[in-house]
């Protein structure tokens, strides 16, 4: 999204890096999140509670810290997507 005209709506095609870039950056994000005390606590709580799909997206159970991080990353992505949609609709 960097370098895009703020008036442009984001589309998957606009992300020229595609999923390969996203996967590469997830590794960076994972490293940052693992060093965050709040994130470690959040991941531990999700794993401990094995939360349902109704609360955290499409995954039925977060059985491992990695799955919990994927759920958190998905939630962050959805929040950012909503923010971009709101900004672009106005």
Residue pairs with C-beta under 8 A, 6 or more apart in sequence:
1 10
1 14
1 15
1 84
4 10
4 14
6 87
7 88
8 14
8 88
9 88
10 81
10 84
10 88
15 21
15 22
26 73
29 73
30 69
33 39
33 69
33 72
34 40
34 69
39 69
39 72
42 68
42 72
43 65
43 68
43 69
43 72
44 65
46 56
46 62
46 68
46 71
46 72
47 62
47 63
47 64
47 65
47 68
50 61
50 62
50 63
51 61
51 62
51 71
52 60
52 61
53 59
53 60
56 62
56 71
56 74
56 75
57 71
57 74
57 75
57 78
58 74
59 67
59 70
59 71
61 67
62 68
62 71
